[in-house]
């Protein structure tokens, strides 16, 4: 191949890539089409204010969960100590 053939081939590739880019830029980048697609795929669109509110609620619930776990551990220790000190009793019923 001579230089002229290589030059025309490279110009053709450049023009083809520019056409593909412009088509994608003008016709495929429609935001109205992307929102329903996100919902179909299982995503939920949330405003930033509500997202911050959800994060605060999650932080509060996690704090409450850790507190309840601590209380539960304390109760388990008490019941384990009680069960160790408790003696087994037998009850007989006479007719």
C-alpha positions as CSV (number, residue, x, y, z in Angstrom):
1,X,0.0,0.0,0.0
2,X,1.2,3.4,-0.8
3,X,0.9,6.5,1.4
4,X,-2.2,7.8,-0.4
5,X,-4.1,4.6,0.4
6,X,-3.1,4.8,4.1
7,X,-4.1,8.4,4.2
8,X,-7.5,7.9,2.8
9,X,-8.1,4.8,5.1
10,X,-7.2,6.9,8.2
11,X,-9.4,9.8,7.0
12,X,-12.3,7.3,6.5
13,X,-11.8,5.9,10.0
14,X,-11.7,9.4,11.5
15,X,-14.9,10.4,9.7
16,X,-16.7,7.2,10.7
17,X,-15.7,7.6,14.4
18,X,-16.9,11.3,14.3
19,X,-20.2,10.2,12.8
20,X,-20.7,7.5,15.5
21,X,-19.8,10.0,18.3
22,X,-22.2,12.6,17.0
23,X,-25.0,10.1,16.6
24,X,-24.5,8.9,20.2
25,X,-24.3,12.4,21.5
26,X,-27.4,13.8,19.9
27,X,-29.7,10.8,19.7
28,X,-28.8,8.3,22.4
29,X,-28.3,10.7,25.4
30,X,-31.9,11.3,26.3
31,X,-32.4,11.6,30.0
32,X,-36.2,11.1,29.8
33,X,-35.6,7.6,28.6
34,X,-33.0,6.8,31.3
35,X,-35.3,7.3,34.3
36,X,-37.9,4.7,33.5
37,X,-35.1,2.3,32.6
38,X,-33.6,2.8,36.0
39,X,-36.9,2.0,37.7
40,X,-37.4,-1.1,35.5
41,X,-34.0,-2.4,36.6
42,X,-35.0,-2.1,40.3
43,X,-33.4,1.2,41.2
44,X,-35.3,3.8,43.2
45,X,-34.8,7.5,42.5
46,X,-34.7,9.5,45.7
47,X,-34.1,13.3,46.2
48,X,-31.0,14.3,48.1
49,X,-33.0,15.7,51.1
50,X,-34.9,12.5,51.5
51,X,-31.7,10.5,51.2
52,X,-30.1,12.6,54.1
53,X,-33.2,11.9,56.1
54,X,-33.0,8.2,55.5
55,X,-29.3,8.2,56.5
56,X,-30.2,9.9,59.8
57,X,-32.9,7.3,60.5
58,X,-30.5,4.5,59.7
59,X,-27.9,5.9,62.0
60,X,-30.5,6.2,64.8
61,X,-31.7,2.7,64.2
62,X,-28.2,1.3,64.3
63,X,-27.5,3.1,67.6
64,X,-30.7,1.6,69.0
65,X,-29.8,-1.8,67.7
66,X,-26.4,-1.7,69.5
67,X,-28.0,-0.6,72.7
68,X,-30.5,-3.4,72.5
69,X,-27.7,-5.9,71.9
70,X,-25.9,-4.7,75.0
71,X,-29.1,-5.0,77.1
72,X,-29.7,-8.5,75.7
73,X,-26.1,-9.6,76.5
74,X,-26.6,-8.4,80.1
75,X,-29.9,-10.4,80.4
76,X,-28.2,-13.5,79.0
77,X,-25.4,-13.2,81.6
78,X,-28.1,-12.9,84.4
79,X,-30.0,-16.0,83.1
80,X,-26.8,-18.0,82.8
81,X,-25.8,-17.2,86.4
82,X,-29.3,-18.1,87.6
83,X,-29.3,-21.4,85.7
84,X,-25.9,-22.3,87.2
85,X,-27.0,-21.7,90.8
86,X,-30.4,-23.3,90.4
87,X,-30.7,-26.9,91.5
88,X,-32.8,-29.5,89.8
89,X,-35.9,-30.5,91.7
90,X,-38.2,-33.5,91.2
91,X,-41.9,-33.5,91.8
92,X,-43.8,-36.7,92.4
93,X,-47.5,-36.9,92.1
94,X,-49.4,-39.5,94.1
95,X,-52.9,-40.7,93.3
